[in-house]
């Protein structure tokens, strides 16, 4: 799992960005569902799930990334965990998060980026359509100033959200997987669904956009079983989506905790594979006991 809002997985993209398709002035992304203004003297480039800005006049870089939180409480809890990667990167919250309005919260971070001392200012915005954006700036400690805080605040103030558009490709895959149970069995001695199973993973993908997740080798993220789908106003373990990244089809599970799983999805001779592992696909019309998807 990854921490969505405070993970900086996009940082690894910086060295690969050539800015051959530079964006200047304004970003309008109907697929992700937002528009925003690019500051003067900065230019942008599309990354896998967001954008990166750099400048020839100023130090550091700006990162625009999606998040899947729906409350400030979730944002604050994850911010307190800081930013941590295995490449010598660690930043912790430097002070308190400040809520600008009912849709924006921001704060300072300090630490190391690939072993180099840096400071960061970040703001997270909530979209009325669910989830939202996180906007970061990362700058060397000696070059950080109030300019960078104002920079991020101005970008945040320019953000306008819209309902994300679904492309035809995603819709086709979603039709195949809606109200479907995906079951991965690590080892078993007899036929599917009976005897000798050591452990299995079950993912129920519902046409409502919700999913249930159960890993028999661990504690289920949805509470240990698949018997109760509804939990207050939320259903199941979270929401699922289909993405196209680097010419690969991705099944993304967005958990209500703010974490997510991403699987490379492939089909071979009507067989389904997630990250190269076979998953059995069954639907509501299945007559095999224990294989019906738990969807409303």
C-alpha positions as CSV (number, residue, x, y, z in Angstrom):
1,X,0.0,0.0,0.0
2,X,1.0,3.6,-0.5
3,X,0.0,6.7,1.3
4,X,-1.7,8.7,-1.4
5,X,-1.5,12.3,-0.3
6,X,1.9,12.5,1.3
7,X,3.7,9.9,-0.9
8,X,6.1,11.4,-3.4
9,X,6.3,8.6,-5.9
10,X,6.2,11.3,-8.6
11,X,9.6,12.6,-7.6
12,X,11.2,9.7,-9.5
13,X,9.6,11.1,-12.7
14,X,11.6,14.4,-12.5
15,X,14.8,13.0,-14.1
16,X,12.8,11.5,-17.0
17,X,10.8,14.6,-17.9
18,X,12.2,16.4,-21.0
19,X,9.4,19.1,-21.1
20,X,9.1,18.4,-24.8
21,X,5.3,19.2,-24.4
22,X,5.5,22.2,-22.2
23,X,2.3,23.6,-20.7
24,X,2.3,27.3,-20.0
25,X,-0.5,29.5,-18.5
26,X,-3.3,27.1,-17.6
27,X,-4.0,23.4,-17.1
28,X,-7.4,22.0,-18.0
29,X,-7.7,18.3,-17.3
30,X,-11.3,17.0,-17.8
31,X,-10.2,13.4,-17.2
32,X,-8.9,14.2,-13.7
33,X,-11.6,16.9,-13.3
34,X,-9.8,20.2,-12.6
35,X,-8.4,23.4,-14.0
36,X,-5.7,25.6,-12.5
37,X,-3.4,28.5,-13.4
38,X,0.4,27.9,-13.9
39,X,2.4,30.7,-12.3
40,X,4.4,33.2,-14.4
41,X,7.9,32.0,-15.1
42,X,6.9,28.4,-14.4
43,X,6.2,25.6,-17.0
44,X,4.5,22.3,-16.5
45,X,4.6,18.7,-17.8
46,X,2.1,15.9,-17.5
47,X,3.1,13.0,-15.3
48,X,1.4,9.7,-14.8
49,X,-1.2,10.9,-12.4
50,X,-0.5,14.6,-12.0
51,X,1.8,17.4,-13.1
52,X,5.3,18.7,-12.4
53,X,6.3,22.4,-12.7
54,X,9.8,23.8,-13.0
55,X,11.2,27.3,-13.5
56,X,14.4,28.7,-15.1
57,X,14.2,31.6,-12.6
58,X,13.5,29.9,-9.3
59,X,14.8,26.9,-7.4
60,X,12.9,23.8,-6.6
61,X,9.9,22.2,-8.3
62,X,6.1,22.0,-7.9
63,X,4.2,18.8,-7.8
64,X,0.4,18.4,-8.5
65,X,-1.0,15.1,-7.4
66,X,-4.4,13.6,-6.9
67,X,-5.6,12.3,-3.5
68,X,-8.6,10.2,-2.5
69,X,-9.4,11.7,0.9
70,X,-12.9,13.1,1.6
71,X,-12.4,14.8,5.0
72,X,-9.8,17.1,6.6
73,X,-9.5,14.6,9.4
74,X,-8.1,12.0,6.9
75,X,-5.7,14.6,5.5
76,X,-4.4,15.7,8.9
77,X,-3.9,12.1,10.0
78,X,-1.8,11.3,7.0
79,X,0.1,14.6,7.1
80,X,1.3,13.7,10.6
81,X,2.9,10.6,9.2
82,X,5.2,12.7,7.1
83,X,6.7,11.8,3.8
84,X,9.0,8.7,3.7
85,X,10.7,6.9,0.8
86,X,13.5,4.4,0.6
87,X,15.8,6.7,-1.5
88,X,17.0,8.9,1.4
89,X,13.9,10.9,1.4
90,X,12.1,11.8,4.7
91,X,10.1,15.0,5.5
92,X,8.1,15.6,8.6
93,X,5.4,18.2,9.4
94,X,7.0,21.4,10.6
95,X,4.3,23.0,12.7
96,X,0.5,22.8,12.5
97,X,-1.7,22.4,9.4
98,X,-3.6,25.6,8.7
99,X,-7.1,25.4,7.3
100,X,-7.6,28.3,4.8
101,X,-11.3,27.6,4.2
102,X,-13.7,24.6,4.2
103,X,-12.0,23.1,1.2
104,X,-8.3,23.9,1.8
105,X,-5.6,23.0,4.3
106,X,-1.8,23.7,4.2
107,X,1.4,23.2,6.1
108,X,5.2,23.2,6.1
109,X,7.4,20.2,5.9
110,X,11.2,19.9,6.5
111,X,13.7,17.1,6.0
112,X,15.6,15.4,3.2
113,X,15.0,14.7,-0.4
114,X,17.3,12.0,-1.7
115,X,19.7,13.0,1.1
116,X,19.6,16.7,0.4
117,X,18.1,19.1,3.0
118,X,14.8,20.6,1.7
119,X,11.8,22.5,2.8
120,X,8.3,22.0,1.4
121,X,5.0,23.8,1.6
122,X,1.9,21.9,0.6
123,X,-1.8,22.5,0.3
124,X,-4.6,19.9,-0.1
125,X,-8.0,20.7,-1.6
126,X,-11.2,18.7,-1.4
127,X,-13.2,18.3,-4.5
128,X,-17.0,18.3,-4.3
129,X,-16.9,15.3,-6.5
130,X,-14.7,13.3,-4.1
131,X,-11.0,13.2,-3.4
132,X,-9.1,16.3,-4.6
133,X,-5.6,17.7,-5.2
134,X,-2.4,18.0,-3.3
135,X,0.0,20.8,-4.4
136,X,3.6,20.7,-3.2
137,X,6.7,22.8,-3.7
138,X,10.1,21.3,-2.8
139,X,13.0,23.8,-2.4
140,X,16.6,23.6,-1.0
141,X,16.6,24.9,2.6
142,X,18.8,27.9,1.9
143,X,16.6,29.0,-1.0
144,X,13.2,28.6,0.7
145,X,11.2,31.8,1.3
146,X,7.7,33.1,1.7
147,X,7.6,33.4,-2.1
148,X,7.1,29.6,-2.3
149,X,4.2,29.6,0.2
150,X,2.5,32.4,-1.7
151,X,3.1,30.5,-4.9
152,X,1.3,27.4,-3.7
153,X,-1.5,29.4,-2.2
154,X,-2.1,31.2,-5.5
155,X,-2.2,28.0,-7.4
156,X,-4.7,26.6,-4.9
157,X,-6.9,29.6,-5.2
158,X,-7.0,29.1,-9.0
159,X,-8.2,25.5,-8.8
160,X,-11.7,24.8,-10.2
161,X,-13.1,21.2,-9.9
162,X,-15.4,19.4,-12.3
163,X,-16.8,15.9,-12.5
164,X,-14.0,13.7,-14.0
165,X,-14.8,12.4,-17.5
166,X,-14.6,8.7,-18.1
167,X,-13.1,7.6,-21.4
168,X,-14.6,4.8,-23.6
169,X,-11.6,2.5,-22.8
170,X,-12.2,2.7,-19.0
171,X,-15.9,2.1,-19.5
172,X,-15.4,-1.0,-21.6
173,X,-13.1,-2.6,-18.9
174,X,-15.5,-1.5,-16.1
175,X,-18.4,-3.3,-17.9
176,X,-16.3,-6.5,-17.8
177,X,-15.4,-6.1,-14.1
178,X,-18.6,-4.6,-12.7
179,X,-20.4,-6.9,-10.1
180,X,-17.5,-9.3,-10.4
181,X,-15.5,-11.3,-7.8
182,X,-11.8,-11.7,-8.5
183,X,-10.3,-14.6,-6.5
184,X,-6.6,-15.4,-6.4
185,X,-5.7,-18.8,-4.8
186,X,-2.0,-19.1,-3.9
187,X,-2.0,-22.9,-3.5
188,X,-4.8,-25.5,-3.6
189,X,-4.9,-29.3,-4.1
190,X,-8.3,-29.8,-5.7
191,X,-10.8,-28.0,-7.8
192,X,-11.6,-24.3,-7.6
193,X,-13.4,-23.3,-4.5
194,X,-12.8,-26.5,-2.5
195,X,-10.2,-28.2,-0.2
196,X,-6.6,-27.6,0.3
197,X,-6.5,-23.9,0.0
198,X,-3.7,-22.3,1.9
199,X,-4.7,-18.6,1.4
200,X,-6.6,-16.5,-1.1
201,X,-7.3,-12.9,-2.0
202,X,-10.8,-11.8,-2.9
203,X,-11.8,-8.5,-4.5
204,X,-15.4,-7.8,-5.2
205,X,-15.8,-5.0,-7.7
206,X,-19.3,-3.5,-7.7
207,X,-21.0,-1.4,-10.4
208,X,-21.7,1.3,-7.8
209,X,-17.9,2.0,-7.9
210,X,-17.3,0.4,-4.5
211,X,-15.3,-2.7,-3.7
212,X,-14.7,-5.2,-1.0
213,X,-11.2,-6.6,-0.3
214,X,-10.2,-9.7,1.7
215,X,-6.8,-11.2,2.1
216,X,-6.9,-14.6,3.9
217,X,-3.2,-14.4,4.8
218,X,-3.7,-11.0,6.5
219,X,-6.3,-9.1,8.4
220,X,-9.1,-8.0,6.0
221,X,-9.0,-4.3,5.3
222,X,-12.8,-4.3,5.1
223,X,-13.0,-5.7,8.6
224,X,-12.2,-9.4,8.5
225,X,-15.0,-10.8,6.3
226,X,-17.2,-10.0,3.3
227,X,-20.5,-10.5,5.1
228,X,-21.3,-6.8,5.8
229,X,-21.0,-4.5,2.8
230,X,-22.5,-1.3,4.2
231,X,-20.7,0.7,6.9
232,X,-22.5,3.9,7.7
233,X,-22.6,6.1,4.6
234,X,-19.6,4.3,3.1
235,X,-19.9,1.0,1.3
236,X,-17.3,-1.8,1.3
237,X,-13.5,-1.0,1.6
238,X,-13.4,1.9,-0.9
239,X,-13.7,2.9,-4.5
240,X,-12.2,1.3,-7.6
241,X,-11.2,2.7,-11.0
242,X,-9.5,1.7,-14.3
243,X,-6.6,3.8,-15.5
244,X,-4.3,3.8,-18.5
245,X,-0.7,4.5,-17.5
246,X,2.4,4.0,-19.7
247,X,0.4,1.9,-22.1
248,X,-0.7,-0.4,-19.3
249,X,-4.2,-1.0,-17.9
250,X,-4.3,-0.4,-14.2
251,X,-6.9,-1.5,-11.7
252,X,-6.7,1.0,-8.8
253,X,-8.3,0.3,-5.4
254,X,-8.7,3.5,-3.4
255,X,-9.3,2.6,0.3
256,X,-11.3,4.8,2.6
257,X,-8.1,5.0,4.8
258,X,-6.5,7.1,2.1
259,X,-4.2,4.2,0.9
260,X,-4.4,2.5,-2.4
261,X,-3.4,-0.7,-4.4
262,X,-2.5,-0.5,-8.1
263,X,-2.5,-3.7,-10.2
264,X,-1.4,-4.1,-13.8
265,X,-4.5,-5.7,-15.4
266,X,-4.2,-8.1,-18.3
267,X,-6.5,-10.6,-20.0
268,X,-5.2,-13.7,-21.8
269,X,-7.7,-16.1,-23.4
270,X,-10.5,-14.7,-21.2
271,X,-8.3,-15.3,-18.1
272,X,-7.7,-12.3,-15.8
273,X,-4.3,-11.4,-14.3
274,X,-3.3,-8.8,-11.8
275,X,0.4,-8.1,-11.6
276,X,0.9,-11.3,-13.5
277,X,-1.1,-13.4,-11.0
278,X,-4.2,-15.4,-12.1
279,X,-7.5,-14.2,-10.6
280,X,-10.7,-16.2,-11.2
281,X,-13.5,-14.1,-12.4
282,X,-17.1,-14.9,-11.2
283,X,-20.3,-12.9,-11.4
284,X,-23.7,-12.8,-9.7
285,X,-25.0,-15.6,-11.9
286,X,-22.3,-18.0,-10.6
287,X,-23.7,-21.3,-9.3
288,X,-20.5,-22.2,-7.4
289,X,-20.8,-21.7,-3.6
290,X,-18.7,-18.9,-2.2
291,X,-18.0,-17.2,-5.5
292,X,-20.8,-14.7,-5.7
293,X,-19.6,-11.0,-5.5
294,X,-20.8,-9.3,-2.4
295,X,-22.4,-6.2,-4.1
296,X,-25.6,-4.4,-3.3
